[in-house]
């Protein structure tokens, strides 16, 4: 079954329209793509209003928000996102020699835990790694 989007005037399958029980057909008059474009533009143009609405919704729906987050963390989509995010985060940490990365290297080779490693030792190891990288690049 098909329907014509009143925004882009294209004829599309019903699954490409948002569900809307208020309409006779049970679907909205705009396709999902047009709806998405509109919502993005609206949220950019009305940033303060959107941020305030979002804060109000979160404060009024704390339990619902927590449940949504809990359920999302169980999905495969989250696992894929987390894997990609952690890969990027680790690469940035490695490239920038962050405290997290340097402490990881130190704790891997010593009996110390991250919380037990003093900042002076982190700075010394960071300089050591910079020297090693400079030698490799030369």
N, C-alpha and C positions, 0 to 999 in steps of 0.2 A: 504494500500500500504506500502511496506517495502523497506528498503535500507540498504546496508552494510556500516558500519563505517570503513574508511580506517585506523583509528588509533587503535581501539580495535578489529577490524574484526568481530564484532557482527552484526547480522541482527536485525534491529529495525524498529519500526513504523516511518513514515515520520515526525510526530509531535515531535519526539525526536531529530530532526536535526535542526540546525539554518537555517533561511531563507537566501538565497544568490542569488540575481537576476543574478549575473554574470555567475553562473553555468547553464547548459542546463536544469537540473531538477528543478531548482529554490531553491534548498537546498544545504547546504554545504556538504563537504565530511566527516567531523567529526561530531559525535553526540554531543549534548549539554553537556553531562557529560565530555567527553574528552576535549572539548573546554574549559570548566570551569577549569578543572585541569591544562591544559596548561597555561591559562591566569593567574591563581593564582601563578604558579611556575615562570612564566615570570615576573610578577610584583614584586615578592620577589627577584629574581636574578638581576633585573634591577631597583632597588628601586629609585635611583636618577633620572634616565631617566623617569620613570613613574611619579614621583612627579613633575618634571619639565613640562612634557606633561600636567598633570592635572591642574597645575597652569596656563599654557598658555591657555588651553581650557576654564577654568573658567573666565579668564580675557577677552577673546575674545567673550564669550557667556554669559554675565551677565544677560541679559533679559531672555534668554532661561533657565538658571540655576534657576532664581527666579520663573519662570513659572513652572518648574518641581517641585520645592520645594512646591509651592502653591498647585499644584494638588495633590502631595503626602500627604500633611497634611489633605486633604479632604477624603482620602481613609480609609477603615476599617482596612487595614493592619497597617497604622500609628497609629490608635486608639488602636489597640491591642498592638503594640510595645510600645507606650507611657505608657499604663497602666502597662505593665510589667516593663518598665524602671523606672517609678515613684515608683513602689512598692519596687524595689531594692534600689533606691536612698533614699527613706524614711527609709528603714531598716538600711542602712549604716549610715544615719544621726542620727537615734535613737541609734544605737550601739555605735557610736563614740561621741555622745553628741555634734553634730556640732552646730555652732552659729545659723544656720537656725532652727534646731529642738528646741533648748532652747528658742529662741525668739518666736517661735510658741507657746510653752507652756506658756510663760509669757503673750503673747498678748491674749491668749485664756481666761485667768483668770483675766485680768486687762483691763482697758479701753485704755491702751497704744497700739500704732501701732508698728510694727517691727522697723521702722526707728526711733522711739522715744525712744527705749530701750537703755540705756547706756551700754557700754561694761562691766563696773564693775558689774552691776546687772546680766548680762549674766554669768559672771565668778562665782558669788555667787550662782546662781541657778544651774550651772553645778556642783559645789562642793556639793550642797545639793542633787542633783540627784545621784551623786557618792556614797554619804553616804547612801542614801536609798537603792541603789542597793547592797552595801556591807552588810547592815543589812539583806536584803532578802536572800543573798547568805550564810550568816553565820548560 
